[in-house]
Amino acid sequence: MTNASYPATRLRRTRATGWSRAMHRETVLTPADLIWPLFVTDGSSVEEPVTSLPGVSRWSVDGIAKRAREAVDLGIPCIALFPNTQPEKRSDDGAEALNPDNLMCRAIKAVRDACGSDIGILTDVALDPYTSHGQDGLLDETGYVLNDDTVAVLVDQAVNQAEAGADIIAPSDMMDGRVRAIRMALEMNQHPNVQIMAYSAKYASAFYGPFRDAVGSGGLLKGDKKSYQMDPANGDEALREIAMDIAEGADSIMVKPGLAYLDVIWRAKQEFQVPVFAYQVSGEYALIEAGAAAGVGDRDALLMEKLIAFKRAGCSGVLTYHAPRAAELLNG
């Protein structure tokens, strides 16, 4: 720090005009920093609004392809897909995750047909959208999620999605060792350029409720996910998780949720100097919408301030349901 003194130094000088504020701005947000999560549902020409996520809908495969085209037009480089699997296709072992004609794979192919290589497709790897019990993996007789047995299924799920055309595999399950196993399987199955964005620091958070409604797992969940998702009190442990995932072959890592864990984002970026992404999760999105509706603040200003906070903390990008609106604002 310099030995700045007043009046030789007036920090307000550079804030006095709009052009000067723009010229001195330290953190820049662009549409290229955004990833748009989209929910896939069965049927044709279907749009199902998600009650707990105002402004967010589930779309049938044809609608997902249109949203992807919209993302391209807005300059959003990547979409993230999450399926709302029909109840009759859910099972204790989540076998539908391995079906090459499941909702996820059909959506991947539809987006690729509609957009070619103009957009990246990120796919979720975890079993909770496919299990009848709502947990992210296979259970033993006591209800404990089995680590290694689950990893074996996740590997096959990841390869299934890569075969369909996914660009980025994003394991969100928080099983130990799954990144290495998926990386090896992708290499062995001739998918060396498929990226892995690991949900490395995914916390057992209270902010996930609307997402579980959107994918249809909320009412099914038996117990909680605290035996594999992280304790919100822990920061050092997050760095250990991140270090392991990088060593196992992750190309980028994710912190989830976002705003309550800006310290983890900052520490991860400073420690590892790898691409760090944040997921501004459903509860965070819903709070902005509820706050704006209640007159707490201007919706656009609230959402943009929070997104710039992620970039300032060190994020390479942000998964956010506000991606299309943010891109519109940024595009002017």
Salt bridges, closest charged atoms under 4 A:
ASP33 OD2 - LYS311 NZ 3.03
ASP42 OD1 - ARG106 NH2 3.58
GLU48 OE1 - ARG58 NH1 3.27
GLU70 OE1 - ARG67 NE 3.07
ASP73 OD1 - ARG69 NE 3.95
ASP101 OD1 - ARG106 NE 3.96
ASP118 OD2 - ARG69 NH2 3.99
ASP128 OD2 - LYS225 NZ 3.47
ASP136 OD1 - LYS225 NZ 2.58
GLU163 OE2 - HIS191 NE2 3.29
ASP167 OD2 - ARG112 NH2 2.57
ASP173 OD1 - ARG178 NE 3.18
ASP236 OD1 - ARG267 NH2 2.59
ASP245 OD2 - ARG178 NH1 3.37
ASP251 OD2 - ARG183 NH2 2.76
GLU289 OE2 - ARG299 NE 2.76
GLU289 OE2 - HIS322 NE2 2.74
ASP300 OD1 - ARG299 NH1 3.70
ASP300 OD2 - ARG325 NH2 2.64
GLU328 OE1 - ARG325 NH1 3.09
